[in-house]
Structures are given as C-alpha cells and as structure tokens.
Amino acid sequence: MKRRDLIRAGAATALASLSGLPAGGALAQQKVVWKASDVHPLGYPTVEAIVRMGKKLEAATNGRISIQMFPAMQLGGEKEMIEQAQVGALQIARISVGAMGPVVDDLNVFNMPFVFRDEAHMRKVIDGPIGNEFLERMSNAPGSRLIALGWMDSGTRNIYAKKAVTAPADLKGMKIRMMGNPLFVDTMNAMGGNGVAMGFNELYSALQTGVVDGAENNPPTLLAQNHYTVSKVYSLTGHLIIPEIFVFSKRTWDGLSKEDQALLRKLSREAQMEQRTLWDAYSGEAETKLKAAGVQFVPADKAAFYKATQPVRDKYGAKYAALIKRIEETK
Ligand code: BDP
C-alpha cells in the first residue's frame, strides 16, 4: 500500500470504530469492531454470553464483524452505558431492566416488587409473547434510541447487610442502596427501610465506608462484586426478580444491512438461551462459594414483605392493570 492509501485506510478504520459502522465505498469490507459493555467481570454469565455471541458473529461474517468486551464497569455504570449506546459510542450494553425503567416507562411493570411468582414464572414471561412485545416496544419507544436484542436472567434479589433482616421492623433506620429508579426507593421505604438511589459503580465503597448499611442483589452479584467481604448476612426477602436486557445502539443498527440485522437477531436469541444455562451453573457455584466464605443465608418473612409493598404495586401498577393480569395468567 502507498503511504497515502495507508493513511486513508487508517482514517477509515478510526471512523469505523468510532461509529461502529463499516466505512463506505471501496472499503465496504472494512472490519468493524463493536464495543460491548457490562458492569460485571469476565466469566460472569451475562458477560460470557455476549463474548460467545461475538465469536459466533465473527465466524458467521468471516471476521468482518467482531465484538470487543469492556467488562467490570470500564465504561462506567449502567446509566452511562445507556447514554453511550444511545449516541453510538458503544454498540451493545447489557443492563438491568431496573436501569431501563426511567428510559422506557412501561418496563417498570417488571420492576415492581413480587410481580413474578418465582424465577420460572419470570422466564416464561420473557420468553413468550409479553417478552417479545416488550423488546419491540423498547425499540420503538420515542427517545429510547436503542434496539432491544434480548433478555437475560438475574435470579432473585435479597437484602444483604451486617445483620439479618427477617421482617419489615428489622429495616427500621437502615439505609439500603437501591438502583436509580424512584420505584425501587419507594419499594425499600415500604419494606421498612430507607431506600438510597445510587449507581452500582459507587456501591462497594459506600458499603465499606458505611454510607449505606446494606444493599440487595442476587447471589452471583454478591460474590462477583466482592460485596460479601463487607456484608456477611444475606436475608432471603425475595422482593425483586428483575430480568436483564441487552440493547444495541440504534444509530449503528440503522446503518446495518438487513442481513446483518437478521444475523444479530438470531444470535441474540441464542445468547438469551445460552446465558440461562450459564446462569444456572454460576448461581449454584456462587451460593456454595459464599457459604464457604462465611456468608449466612437467613430465611425471611416474605409474606410480611409482600403485604408491606402492596401500596407500591397499587401506585405503580394501576396504569398497567391489563398487562399485570396477563403476567399473572402466564403459567
Ligand atoms: C445486578 C445486575 C446489574 C445491575 C446491578 C445493580 O446484573 O446489571 O447494575 O444488579 O444493582 O444484579 O445495579
């Protein structure tokens, strides 16, 4: 290659990686690298499923498209990831539905306390017609600027702190970190504590310094984020079962060929199912490792927490009554 051509190719690659789009014209076959991001470390089921999807994508396109994973909050918390995907600085963001509630209001149905009977019920809902409708709705919602590709599992969220929380009265005066969504703060307040909205990227140090007394999450997160080194009592309140989603930058999507879009859709569905298998294995291991590290798993009075959170379901659920009925009827 002549020097001038080299410079051109270099500029095209830089442009391509900036926008996540292939450079046009003679360089249409230019390789593109899509950036993906997750708050969890390599090896965590959500991260691993996207890494595997990237390998399949690379194979199916003869190396034309690949995925580079930025794990462990390298690109910030979930709010930041959503914003980066919206402007096309990032192509794939794997986030909790909790973080998407403020972007697409309807999604808050999934964020309500005790809306799913158990994890199996949640899986039926996301795999079926309601799940598909939501992916479409998210992609078409005005201002979302994201294409929703698929769902992932995230188990059940329980409270962890330095002491046991078995009934609402135990939460009196306790500051508990919740995801940044008013619905969650209301949920914690109704459960008897003081909900504090905070980015996930600030949580570890907040637990360490006592800015909060505890948080709530699934066992894999408690382990992978090392929160168990600070909070050793895990009380099985089971108040939230929130799926995760992975979304794609609409800006990049609009520049893809129909074939590439279809390929990505197909691989996304496969990633959704593959993550589930990874999730089940990792969850089991996480529980064993946490117990071995001295974390106490304590039963809690779920019925009391269910009753205490009824006002939250009444407040947020009123406008989704028909949808909630369909969720309840999903067997
Ligand atoms: C974890 C989710 C992650 C959220 C985190 C949180 O996997 O996406 O950021 O909870 O509480 O379970 O913010």
Boltz pocket constraint, residues with backbone or C-beta under 6 A from the ligand:
constraints:
  - pocket:
      binder: B
      contacts: [[A, 39], [A, 78], [A, 94], [A, 95], [A, 96], [A, 154], [A, 179], [A, 198], [A, 199], [A, 200], [A, 216], [A, 217], [A, 218], [A, 221], [A, 244]]
      max_distance: 6.0
